Amino acid sequence: MALAVILAPALVIASQAPVRGVSAGWHAAGPARPGYGSIDCNGWNSVYHRLKPGYGYLCADPVRVHNGKYSRFTEDGSYVGHDEPQVRFISGAPGSGNTMTYFMKLPVDPARPPTASGSITDSAELGVPWFGMELCDPLSYPQNPCIPDSDRNLGGAQPTAAGSALMELQFYPPGFPPFIGGMSCGRAWWCAALTIDSLECTFNMVRCNPNCTEILNFAFLQTNGVPAGPPAPQAGSFSSLLPNRHTLRMYPGNVVKVSITDPPGGLTTRVTDLTTGASGYMVASAANGFADTRISNCSGRKWTFHAEYNTARRQNLIPWISGDGGVVMTQEIGHIDSCASVIHKTAGFVPQDYQTCVGGIEGKGQVGPGPCTRVVSGICRNPEAEGLHGPVACPTRRASFKTLCEFTGQFCAPRGMFPFTLNHMKLTQIVPVTYCEPTDLDFDGENYLSRAWPDGTAAHPAPLAMAGPFSHRAAYPVVQFETDVGGFERLCQIPSGTRCQAPPLGARFYPYWTVNHTQRLAGLPLSFRPCVWNFGRAIPGFTIHSFGGDREYGKPDAGRFTGTLISAPRRNLAVTGACSPFPRAPAPPGR
């Protein structure tokens, strides 16, 4: 949860030479030094500062585990959840937990710029798509050994569960560059990054290191496979978050092939643009600078990551995240509020940084939450919360995770182009529409308005189209839908599950997964016409199955974390005859 701006002026940082965070002195042993990096993904502690202001969508969504019971996770007094509706793919076939292929057609955005009301939107405003799976990390929760590529690992709430990390292969839409200050690599092109989240807590969360609770390895996919900057949490530098000439560029309308494999050299993610022939990859290896983190002092150990499981069976879980984990396809939402204007300027990380949204989706002339006097436990103006029929006033002005209120718009920027200098480099921040980047706890942003999502008109992007996954050319026979939105609904009562729902009580709309088979993904090296997954809303004449809309997410997960809604397992449409049949894979055993 974003409570206030981390004050780290870019021009001041650039004047300190050399500026390399903790990378200059980082090595495999010894304590990490204070500085900038991704050693604390959410950036709430006072020792390690995040390199990027809007880091929320790079972080995972932890859940607190104690004596087999699950509750909301907090870090330095702040709730750190965010909205991740996803499809989980289940298979008992050998290799389905560590080897998979997807195909994706990147949306084409409207020719007109986005508007403050959400009447015209582009892909960057609608969230970050990513593909995920579990990795072994013996230094992550619950601090136990892990056997790579093995179903012998335990993933539940037991003291012998294997140390687990979450891999996300994230795709960043164009329009809001540079990535260091916005959400895009380029003005007109997509990029992708391999991210790995780990949690520095012991079993039952008896002890977590507050300086490095959730840590992040990060690297763009590169045409030469060489990271743009150090991926390790202790070594992250500004170059890690600045694409270079080797960063894979993908363009709207192109069809890409996504492959995830686990050879001896380390987990490998590769994206091939089937339209242009360009390809980029990243290996999560010690040789490439990846590392895991010691809970004792936040120091790093060079580490080669591998998949945790061999198959994608239902019982193969990550014990510390809000969802079940597994092989998932996700659209992360809830990070954007567009505005008519912004007020309350700060000495922010990037130029023209403000805290409060005015107008736009807030309503004509209305002023959104913020600012706050400080990050944790500060006094805030006009904080808002989920209400029964829309946003209501927060019961307190003091920032506190317990109330699950939106206390500020956090990182806000007016529309325009703003030159700035970072580490002796001259950059220009591009902002196509005035916006803020809160964790949308009052559910009034674009992502919770039906008018913002693709509807077949030129006012919105084409739907993101995805086919797969396939493992060794076989489809996954069973799927589950889930979303962790209940975890940050103020009215959701955990652990009873009362009022935990989608759409949230305070939202007008909640996006969902659909399928069509009229939208061809040209150039696929397949002998059949696959079902195509879309995300957002049903489009008349286009969508063939919406799975009941929001009802697809099912009910609160009473057996685990009731802040997560999860459906019963169901046959994948790909193997039911609704689309051209895929090669069949054996059905997985039950949990």
PyMOL commands that set and color helices and strands:
alter all, ss='L'
color gray80, all
select helices_A, chain A and resi 10-14+23-25+56-58+123-126+203-205+238-241+360-362+401-403+446-448+450-452+485-488+549-553+573-575
alter helices_A, ss='H'
color red, helices_A
select strands_A, chain A and resi 35-37+48-50+63-66+69-72+74-75+78-79+86-90+100-105+128-136+164-172+191-199+214-220+255-261+268-273+279-283+291-293+300-302+327-332+337-338+341-345+354-358+384-385+392-393+412-413+416-422+425-431+435-436+465-471+474-475+478-483+512-516+532-536+555-556+565-566+570-571
alter strands_A, ss='S'
color yellow, strands_A
deselect
rebuild
show_as cartoon
